[in-house]
Amino acid sequence: VSAKTGAGLEALSEALEDLETTGFGECFWFTSAGEYRWVLRRHEADRVRLAVLWCGSVAVGFQHVIWHEMPLAELSANLHAELARMAVATASQADG
């Protein structure tokens, strides 16, 4: 896992924590080809709207990659599980 990937995972983890505490989370990270931006917003008490945006060029601007609405508990559980899985993978790559 690269340093950029680690920074992206940390930013996503912080955005998820912000969503759970304030109702809004956002993170972004750069790749060599452009920029990803995740926007998480609580909608009603128990639902969340997720928008994943991609910008490969200033001339084109951000484009939606994913727009989805789902139960907050489901998104939270899935992201926490995936972030934990990636943390284990990162640790085992660092050891090996």
Secondary structure, DSSP 8 states (H G I E B T S, - for coil): --HHHHHHHHHHHHHHHHHHHHSEEEEEEEETTEEEEEEEEEETTTEEEEEEEEES-TTT--EEEEEEEEEHHHHHHHHHHHHHHHHHHHHHHHH-
